[in-house]
Amino acid sequence: MANYNYDEAGNMAAYFLLTFLLIVLVPFSLPSASSKQPIVSECDCHECVDHRARLRKTEGVNIRKYFILAIGWALFAWVAYKVSTAEIENKVYNPFEILDIKNGASIKEIKSHYKKLSKALHPDKVKLNVNLTIEAVEARFVEITKAYKSLTDETIRQNWERYGHPDGRQEVSMGIALPKWIVEGKNNIWVLGVYALIFGGALPGLVGKWWFGNRKKTKDGVDARSAATFFKAISEESGMDDIVSSLGKSFEWETTPASGHISELSELETSVKKRLGHKWDELTKAAEALPENSDIRRKGLALLYAHFLRIPVPPSLQKDQIKLLLQTPVLLNSLLSISTTRNWLAPTLSAIRFQSYLAQAILPGQDTLKYAQLPGLNEAEAEELAKKSEIVSDVLRSLEESGDARITDLKRAVSQWGQLDLVDASFRVIDDRLVTPSSIVYLVVKARLVPPPTSTVDAVPPVSQGAIDDEKRDYEFLTGKQEAEDLPGADQNRRVAHAPRWPSSRKAGYWIVLADPKSNRVVVPPMKISDVPHADAKHPDVYRSYKLQFQAPPQVSTFTWKLYLISDTFVGEEVSQDITIDDPVLLQVEEEEEDEISDPEEDSLAGQMAMMRGGSVKKRMEGDDSDEESSTDDDEQSSGESSSSDSD
């Protein structure tokens, strides 16, 4: 029978504590220990350098987290040391080990070895000292004597072989990993109180908070009420202003109240209104359409437009603005999901383009301010340069010719920026040359980024046709599971975009949109891509392939769609191209289907009508008549036999 006892020495509880500490410490230590990937290329313009310095100062080092981790690992090391040095009470009895002799030794060897040990360890012959008492010597001598008898005495040996102990069946002791003081009567009330607090209060509270918190959020990570607002606010023809209005309504659930900062917020609203004029009145009027929580919506709009207009925000509102800006792309993705679910093109393009205005702090819809993204250029200068040319390289050339002192800084920013180049786009079907109705089709897009040519940067030549038509490379990518091809360079994915006014480091992102502009419909949901490789004059054939899977239309027709490649980081950085499912392929499929329909026979009603129209008919063969006559005779004969059998 097993005897259950509490862990007096605390050894079992130590194992439990070690396991618990390991489960908690390892997940929290891995993100801290893993070093961030080194940045291969960062923008070296003065605005980006200052921006990175501000981020490092703001982020700093989480000393509290590292301090707690250090204490946790120190506790783990101490408990591990205690466990390693603790005595193990429950050991398997092994007489060979006690006698310090090899397993399977003969009786003669055992007796000879025991004789030597008994002479050396006999209590009368061992010299005692401070660390060696008579009780320890006697216990050791009894132990080796018992081990000797368990190997030489037949009865004792049978007990050892059968029960694992020379004294026969032993009581099994099972330790419980709880110190005895926990279950002592005088501590019952405290133990029960802790159990009630943990399992009756804290645990249900955590589960409830997680459950009801998840119910309030959509899969995109926004408040369910914000998603409902987007669903009602946007329409098929929604543009940039409708996107802003929808965001303003959602700020009610995405921002904090303006309590405690009323005066600073009023001053900020006044500054924004001075710049926007009557447009601010329209925005606030829409925000105040629902009187409840209108101050929260006004606060969100004020912080958002202060970012667009590059108006300094009071220190008391800076954290709220950063939180709002980082949450806005999540809101836009939710709005984008609702728009693409309905296959609406206009709000889809507006939501994607809005993100670039947000990243560069430019007023939405003001395409004339495109060059305000460049360092050191104000709005007036940006508008003046936009009137001269829409091409960045021409603008840089004109500034260089005029001897502008900012040209070096501008070139640094533009070289990191890069212009989007759509190398190739085509529809592909795996192991098939034809795009048949309802087949699984892949839109394969090949893209790269090229620096605009300047006096110090050579123009990048087009990608060679041989590199574009690499069938082996295309087939491996098409049959693979990844939506994006492996990068041509091992470190191309560690570039940081030029976005000095965004509150964190940002990688450039682009969206692939396949749409039908005539019907204002999105053909397939857009796909976001990133890590588009940079090409240069020395390596012009660098590009990366991306694929978008969809099902071809079921009907046979010619489909002329439009492919958009739009940046969500740089304003005005997008390319578009008309793309058609090749109609000779569809016509060939249609002709094959028509060939399967045979001409009508000459003596049928359809054949007579075809002859009257001058169409072709199928001539009747003489053999067909004889076959019909013979079959008729056979039918009559069988009918006669059947009737005679009935009469019988």
N, C-alpha and C positions, 0 to 999 in steps of 0.2 A: 504494500500500500504506500502511496506517495505521501510524504509529509511536506506540507506547504508552510513556508516561513517567510517572513519579511526580510528584506535585504538590510541586515544590520550594518554591514561594512559599507554599503552604498555602491558596490561594484556594478550591480545590474542597472541601477539608476544612472550610473555614469555612462554606460553604453547607450541608454536611451537619450541622455543629454547630448552625447556626441552626434548621434544620428540627427537629432533636431537641429543642432547648430549647423551641421553640414548642409541640410536641406535649405536652411534660411540663408546662410552666408554665400554659398556658391553662386546662386542666381544674381545676387546683388553685387558680387565681386567681379563677375565676368565683364559686364559693361564698363566697369571702372578700369579693369586691367587691360582690356583690349584697346590698343592705341588706334586712333583714327588714321584712315588712309592718308598718306601725304598728298598734298595738293600739287599736281604737276604744273598747272598754269593758273595764275591769278592775274586779275587786271592790276596794272601798276600805275594807273592814273591817280592823281593826288586825292580825289574824292573816295575811291575805293580803299586806298591805304588808310585814310582817316576813318573810314567806315569799319574796317577790320579792327583798328585800334579801339574804337568805341565798343565793338562787340566783345572783345577780350576783356575790357574793363567791366562791362555789364555782366557778362557771364561769370567771370572769375573762377575760383575753385571752390567747390562745395566742401568746406572744411568739416562741417558737421557730419556729413555722410562718411568721409574718410575716417573721422575720429571714431564713429560708431563701428565701422568695419574693423578698425584696428583693435578695439576692445573685444569685439566678437571673436576674432581670430586668436587673440591672446587667451581668452577663456577656453577656446577649443584646444589650444596647445597645452594649457594647464591640465584640463580634464584628460586629454590623451596621455600625458605623462603619468597622471595618477593611475589610469587604467593599466598602463604598461608595467608599472612597478607594484601593482596590487597582487597579493597572493591568491592563487587559484585554489579554492577549497575542494571543488569537485573534480578530482583527477581519476583517470582510469588506472586501476591498480595493475602495476607491471613489476613482478619480482625481479626480472632480469635487469630492469633499469635501477631498481633499488640496490641490487648487488653489484651494479656496474659491470655487467658481464654480457657478452653478446647473446642474442636470442638463439635458441636451439643448441646451447652448449650441453655436453654430455654430463651424466651424473658425476663422473670422476672429476671433470673440470669444475663443476659446481662445488663439490666437497673441498677440493684443493683451494679454491678461491675463498670459500667461506672460512676455512681454517686461518688463512692469512688475515682476513678482516676481523675475525673474532679476537685474534691476538692483538691487533692494532687498536680496536675500538672497545675492548672490554673496559667497563667502568673502573676497574681496579688499576688499569695501566695508563689511562688517559690523564694527562696533567691538566688540572682545572685552572682557569684564569677568569678575568672580569667578564669576558664575552662568552665564556663556555661554562655553563653550570652543570651540576651533577644530574639534574633532571633532564637536560637536553642530551647528555651522553647516554643516560639510561634509555631514553626514548629512541635514540638512534640504534642502540644495540638490540632493543626489542624488535625494531623494524627489520633489521637485517636477519635476525633469527627467524622471524615470521616468514620472510621472503624465502629463506633457505628451506624451511619446512614445507612451504607451499610447492617447492620444486622436487623435494625428495620424499616426503611423506605421502603415501598413496591417497589417504582420505582427504588430507588438506589440499592436495593437488587437484582432486576431483571437484572439491568446493570451488577452487579458483577457476577451473576450466568451465564449470557449469554456471556459477553465479558471479564470476569476476572478482571474487574476494576469498581469501583463505578461510575466513570465519563463516562462510556460507551466505545465505540470502541476507541482504542488507536493506535497510529502510531507504527508500528513494527520497531525496531532499530536493524540492523544487523551490527555487528562489523567486520572489516577486519583486519587480523593479520599483519598489516603493519603500522609502524609509519607514521604520516602525512608528515614528512620532506622528505620521500622517493619520494613522488609524487608531491612535490612542483615544480613549474616551474623553479626556479633558479637551481635546482639540476638535471634537466632532462638529461643533457649531461653526467654527471657523472654516473647516474644510467644506462643509455643506454650503456655507455662504459664498465661498469662492466658486464652487461648482455652479451654484444658482446664478452668480453674476456672469460667468463665462457662457454657460450653455442656455441660460434662460434670458439673458439680456444682450450680451455682446454679440454672440453668434447670430441670433435671429435679427438683431439690428443690422449687422453687416450684410446678411443675405437679403433682407428687405431693401436696404439701400441699393445693393447691386441690381435687384430685380426691378424695382420701380424706376431706378435710374436708366436701365436699359429700355424700359417701356417708353420713356420720354424721348429717346433718341432713335433716329432712323439708322439704317445701315451705313449711310454716308457720314454719320457722326454729328448731325444737326438736330435741333429740337424738332419734334414732330409737328409742332404748331408752325414753325418756320417753313417746313416742307408743305404744309397745307396752304400757307400764304402764297408760296411760289405757284402751287397748283392752280390757285384761283386768279393770281395776278397776271401771269404771262398768257399771251395768246399767240396765234400763228404768225402775226405780223409784228410781234414785240421787237423793239430796237434797244439801243443803249440806254435811253431815258427810262424805259420800262424796267430794265434790269436794275438801275439805281433805285427806282421807286420800290421795287420788290425787296431789295436789300434793306431799304429804310424801314419797311414794315416789319421785317424779321428781326431788326435790332432790339425790339421789345423783349425778346427772349434770349438774345445772345450777348447783351451788355448789362452792366450793373447800373443801378440808379445814380443820379448825379448829386446825391446828398453829400454835403461837406465841401463841395467845390462849385457852388452856385455862381459866385462872383467870377472865378476864372473861366467857367464855361460861358457865361454871358459875354465876357470880353472876347472869347474865341468866336462865338457866334457873330458878334459885331464885325470882327475882322473878315470872316467868311462872307457875310452879307455884303460888305463893302466891295468885295471882289466879284461876287456873283450877280448882285443886283436883284432883279425881279425873279431870276431863276431860283434863288434861295427861298423866296416867298412861295413859289410853286411847290418846292420840295417840302417845306414845313407845313404847308396847307394839306398836302397828302398825308403827312405824318400825323397831323392833328385831326384827321377825319374820324379817328376813333379816340375820343377824349382820354380814355383810360391808358395810362402809361405813355402818354404822348411825350413827356419830358425825357424818357429813356430813348425814344426814337430820335428826338431832336439832338440829344447828346451823341448818339451814334453817327448821325449825318454830319454833325459839326466836326467830329474827330476824323471822319472819312474824308470830307472835303478839305479839311486843314492839311491832310496828307497830299491830296491832289494838287492843291494850290501852294504847297511847300511853305505853309505858315507855321512858325515855331509854336509848339504847344507848351503850356506851363508845366513845370516838373510834376505837379500834383496830378496831371492828367496823362502823363507820358506812358505809364504802365497800362492804363485803360486803352490808349490808342494802339499800343503794340499788340495787346491781346485781341483787339478788334481786327487789326490788319491781318494777323495770323489766322484768325477764324474766317475771314472773308473768302479766301480760296476754297475752304470747305463748303461754305454756303453756295458758292458759284458752282462747285461740282454737283451739289444736290440739285440746283436749278437746271444744270446741264442734263442730269439724268432724267428729270421730268420732261424736258424739252425733247430729248432724243427718244424717249418712250412714245411720244406722240408724233415723232418723225418730222418735227418742225425745223426748218433750216434757219430762218432769220434769227430766232432767239438763241439757237445753238451757236451761230457765228458770233453773235453779240456777246454771249457769256464768255466765249474763248478770248475774244479781243479785249474784253473788259479787264481780264487778268493782266495783260501786258501794260495797260494804263495804270493799273494798281501797282505793279512791280516798279515802274519807272516814275511814279508820282507825277503823272500828266493828266490833265482834265479829260475825261472820256469824250471821245468824238472829235477832239481837236487835233486832226491829223497835221495841221500846219505847225504844231509844236513837236513834230517828230524829232527834230535835231536838239530839243531840250534834254534829251537823254544823254547827250555828250557832255563831258565835264567842262564846267566854266562858261557854258552858254545859257543866257537868260531867255525868257520868252520872246522878247522883242527881237533879239538876234536870231533865234530859231525860226521865227516867222519870216524874217528877211531872207535867210538862207533857203528856206523852203520855196520862196518865190523864184529864186534863181535856178534851182535844180532839185530834182527828186532823187538823184543818184549821190550816194555818200562820197564816192571817190571824187566826183566833180566838186563837191563842197570842200573837201580837204584840199584839193588842188588850188581852188580859188583862195582859201585862207593862207595856204603856203606861199602863193604868189604875192599876196598882200603883206607878207612878213608878219603874220600874227604870231605873238609870242606863245600862244597856247597850242600851237600845232603839234608839238612833241607829245603833250598830254593827250591830245585828241587822237593821235595815231595809236597810242598805246591802248586806248579804250576800244577803238574800232578794230584793231588786230585781234583783241580778245572777243569782240562781238561776233564778227564773221557774218557774211551774207549767205542766205539759204540758197542752195543750188539743187534743183530737182533733176537728178541724173537721168532717171528712167522710171516709167510707170507702165505696167501691163497686167492683163488678166491671165492667170495661169491655172491649168488643171493638171493634177498629178497623173502622169502616165497617159496623157491624152492630148492630142493636138487641137481638138475641137472643144468649144464651149457649148455644150448641149443644154437644152432647157432643164431646169431643176437640178443641175449638177452642182457639186461643191467647187466653188471658184475661190481663188486667192488673188487679191489685189496686191501685187508686189511693187513696193515703192523703194527706189534707190536714191539716197540723198547724201549730201555732204555740205560742209560749210567752207567758204573760201573768203580770204581777206580781200577787201577792196583794193585795187591797185593804186599805189601812190608812187612818189618819187623814190622811195626806199624799198617798196614792196612790188615785185613783179606780178603781172597778171597771171592767174592760174589757168592753164589751158584746159579745154574740155577733157572729160574722161575718154580714153581711147575706146573704140568700138569693140576691140578684142576683150577689154576688161568688162565691158557691159554684157557682152554675149558669152560669158563664161558659163557654159551649160553645166559643167560638173559642180561648180560652186552654187549655181542656182538650184540644181536638183537636190543637193545635200541640205540646203536651207529649206527648200519647199517641203521635203519629207521629214524634216525635224520637228520637234515639239515647240521650239522657241518662236515667239512672235518677232523677235529681233535677232539679227545675225550677230555672231560674235564680233567684237570690236577688232578692227585690223591692227590696232596697237594695244599693248597690254595696259597702258596707263592713260588711255584717252578718256576714260570715264571719270576723271578727277579734275574737271575744269569747273571753275566758279564763274558765273556770269557777271557781267558789269551791271550791278543794281545797287548803287551806293545809298539809296534811300529806302531800301527794303530792310525791315528790322531783323533780318537773319541772313546767313549765307544762302545763296540760291543757285541752283543749276538751271541752265536753259532748257526749257521744255517746248515741245511742238505737238500739234494735233493734226492727225490725218482725218480728213472729212471727205467722204464720197457722197455726193448729193446730186439731185436733179433740180437745178435752179428754175426751170420752167414751171414746175409744180410746187416749188418751195418745199421740197421734201428731202429728208436725209435717207439715203439708200440703206446704209448700215450704221450702227452706233459708232461714233468717232473713237479713235484710239490715240492715246497719248504716248509719245515717244520721247526719248532723251538720249544723251550721249551721242549726238550726231558728230562724226569725226571731222576734224579740220584738215583740209588739204592745202598744199602749197605748191609753188612752182617746181620744186624738186620731186614731190610725190603727188602728181596730179590724179593718179588712178585710185586714190583713196576714197571709198564711199562705204556706206552701210545699208543693208537691205532690211526692210520691214514688211510684214505680210498681214493682211486683214482678210479673214475668212468670212464668206457668206454664201448663200444659195442663189444660183442664177434664177432669173424669172422663169415661170413655167411656160409662158407663151413665146412663140417664135416671132421676133421683131428686131428692129434696130434700136439700141438704147444708147443715147448720147448723154453722158453724165459729165459732171465736173469734179475734179479732184482739187481739194484745198490742202495746203500745208501751211499752218498758221502758228506763229510763235506766241506763247503765253508769257514771254519775258520781255521782248523788245517790240515797241510800238511800230506798226507798219511793216514788220518783217514777215511777209507771207508770199507764197507763190501759188498760182492756180493754173490748171491745164485741163482742156477738154479731153475726155477719154471715152472711147466707144467700144462696146463689145462688137468685135469685127463682124459686119453684116454678111460678107461672103461665107463665113462659117455657118451662120444661121440659115442662109439661103440654101447651102448645100444640104443641111439637115432637112429643110423643107422639101427639096427635090427628092431626097431619098424616101421621104414619106409618101410623096405623090406617086413614085414609081411602083409602090406596092399595090396601088389601085388598078385593077385590070379593066380593059374595055368591055362594054356590054355585049352580049351575044346578039347575033343578027336577027333572030326571030322573036326576041323578047320585046316588051313594050318600050323599055329604055333604049334598046337597039334601034327600033323603028324611029323613035324621036331623035336619036343621034344621027341617023341617016338623013332625016329631013333637014337637020341643021348642017349637014355636010361633015359630021364628025366621023371618027374611025369606029368600026365595030369589029367584033370577033366573028369570022366566018364559021359557018357550021360545016363540019366534016361529014362525009358519007358514012363513015364508020359509026358516027354517033347515032344516025337514024336506025341502022341495023341493030345497034345495041339496044336502042329503046324498044324496037319491035320485038326483039327476042325477049327482052325483059317483060314486055306486055303479054307475049304468048305464054311465058312461064307463069305469069301471074294468073292468066285465065285458066291454064291447066291446073295449077294448084287450087284455084277456086273451085273448079269442077270436081276435083278429087275430094275436096272438103265437103261439098254438098252431097256427093254420093255416100260418103261415110256417114253423114247425118241421117240420110234416108234409111240406111241399113240399121 
